[in-house]
Amino acid sequence: MDSFEFENGEVLNDVKVEYMTFGTPKYDDKGVLNNAILYAHGSLGNYSSMKKIFPLSCKSDPFDKEKYFFISISSLGSPGSCSPSATDLKNRFPKYSLVDVVNFQKQFLKEKFGIEHVLGLIGNSMGGFVGLTLAIEYPDFCDFIICGVSTFKVAGHDFILSKFVDEIITSDPDYAKGELTYSLIRTLRIACLAEFNFGLSKEALRDMSNIELASEFENFGNESIETDIYDLKYCNAACMNYDVEDDLDKIKSKVLIIACKQDPHFPPELDAIPMSKMIKDSELIIMDSELGHLCFNDLESIKNELNEFMEEFDDC
């Protein structure tokens, strides 16, 4: 995009947007795309996270590729799109909020596809933050939201986890230099390892031997150093300040909330269940999966429930 203006008034020019599309575009009498579904990924993911719904995209599946046209965008702050690492601005990148993430995607959809209304949005984890924020800021923009393993505010243990990650990063004196050093690589690895316990369920972790766990922990840390520490810092800060609890009554979209009984990040009793009571037109599915917070990789297990929800939007 030629430019993008942040909530705080800062502007970046020549803005890069990474995306992919999948499915069958359909148009109304005026030539406007009318069957677009946006996919919003989790923190520091990218467009390829949409692969989670591919197993449910065949004929008669809930996300039938012959019925719908999917657009997945690497969000603002993610390395493939406009981000601290992609712009090389590092710690000089404008601070952004979840509203900025929403506006970034909304502006791109308008400029690239001429879209001013989408059929729906599917988002997991931070993608759920994006979906709810979009539905609150622009109540008429989408007909439905599927909000998976997510919440209405970062609080309690999740807020402390975000604070802990932030503390690890900012405690390194080299962070302020805005350039990668050996110390920052080590700090990045430690900050990412703080998240290790919040993916798979406690049951899945307990089923592994300590030798297996130590190996998985080591591999997780080694893989994490491919992340940019500034991308992580900015994304973590945006999520840490996320709280839409007082605005859920503004949502007009139909909302499907998907939770997982074994999710260590957002336990249903603290997040999904209260949220389902605060959003007037909402449905709730609680999965039973030892994948825990990663249960969007097992959506086939709730195929029937997803089909039932998507039936309402078959005639798009």
Secondary structure, DSSP 8 states (H G I E B T S, - for coil): --EEE-TTS-EEES----EEEEE---B-TTS-B--EEEEE--TT--GGGGGGGGGG-STTSTT-TTT-EEEEE--TTSTTSSSHHHHT-GGGS----HHHHHHHHHHHHHHHH--S-EEEEEEETHHHHHHHHHHHHSTTSEEEEEEES--SB--HHHHHHHHHHHHHHHTSGGGGGTS--HHHHHHHHHHHHTTGGGSS-HHHHHHS-HHHHHHHHHHHHHHHTTS-HHHHHHHHHHHHT-B-GGGGGG--SEEEEEEETT-SSS-TTTTHHHHHHHSTTEEEEEE--TTGGGGGGGGGGGHHHHHHHHGGGTT-
